[in-house]
Structure formats: C-alpha cells, structure tokens
C-alpha cells in the first residue's frame, strides 16, 4: 500500500472517530444530568444540591450531607442513599 494512501486512510478513520465523539458529546449536552434528593427536590448541579442541603428549612436535618446521613442512620447507609442521581432529558 502506498504511504500517502495509508496516511489518507488513517486520517479518514481519525476524522470518523472524532465525529462520533463530538456527536456523543452533543447528545450529553441535550440531556443534562440532574440530581434528585430523597425528599424529591431536583437540582441542576451538585453545588446547588449541596447548598440546598446546608440551608434547607423544611423540618429535615440540614448541614453537611454526611451529618444528615448520620442524623438518619435507619434510613441511609451513605451519602449515595441520600442522593439519587438521574439523567432526565428535556
């Protein structure tokens, strides 16, 4: 096989792979990840969710998520039990 033909084939394959990666990344932007707490509140970012946990005033424990888990040992084994992460599309 000619060297220039090999280069063209490799470049074509590389462009095809990059196009696939870009398409996958675009799909992820269409369906942003949301964070759903066990109390049903939905948050767009982890920072927003943790700020809500620190300052909530709804009769439930507030503060550091680990402290909240410790306040309800019968309900949660870890912070992951407190927070359910879902992918929801627009």
N, C-alpha and C positions, 0 to 999 in steps of 0.2 A: 504494500500500500504506500502511496506517495506521502511524504512528510506533510505537505500542505493539506492533503486530503484528511490526514489524521488530525491535524490541528483544527480543521473546519468541523470535523465530526465531534471532537471534544468540546469545541466552543458551542456547537449546537446543543449538545447534551447539557452543558452548563447553563445555557440560557433557558432551556426547558425546565431544569430543576429550579432555577431562580424564579421563573414564572409560577411554578407550583407552590413554592414557599410564599411568594407575595400573595397569591390567591388565598392560601390558608390564613395568612395574617389578616387579610381584609375581612375574611369571614369572622374572625375573632373580634374585630372591631365592631361588626354589626351586632353581635350578641355579647354585650359587656357582662362581666361577672358581677353578681350582686351577692350580698351577704345577708342571710336571714337568721335572726336570732330566734331562740326557742319561744320568746314572747310574741313572735310574729312580726316584729319590725324589720323592715328591709332597708339596707344601706348600700350605697354605690361603691364605697371604698372602705378598706379596713380602718383607716384613720377616722372616718365618720362613725363607723360602728363602735370603735373603742371610746370615742368621745361621748357617744350616747351612753355607753355602759358606765363611764366615770361620773356622768352628771344626771342620769335619769332620776325622775322623781315620780315614780308610779307605784310606790309601795314595795318594790322589789329591791334586793341588795344592789348597791352601786359601788363603783370603785374599780380597782384592778380586776380584770377577768378571773385571775387565779383566786383572788379573795372572794369573788362571787361564787365560784365553784366550791370553795371551802365552806361558804355560808350554807350551801345546799348539798351536803355530802350524800344524801339519799337520792338526789336527782341527777347529779353529774359526777362522772369519774374524772373528767379532764375538761380543759377549755374547749376541745373539739365537740364534746357533748353539749356544751352551752351554745355553740355557734354551728349552725348548719349552713354550708355554702352551696348555693345552687347556681346553675347557669340558666338564665332566663333570656329569651330573645325578645326584641322589641315588638 
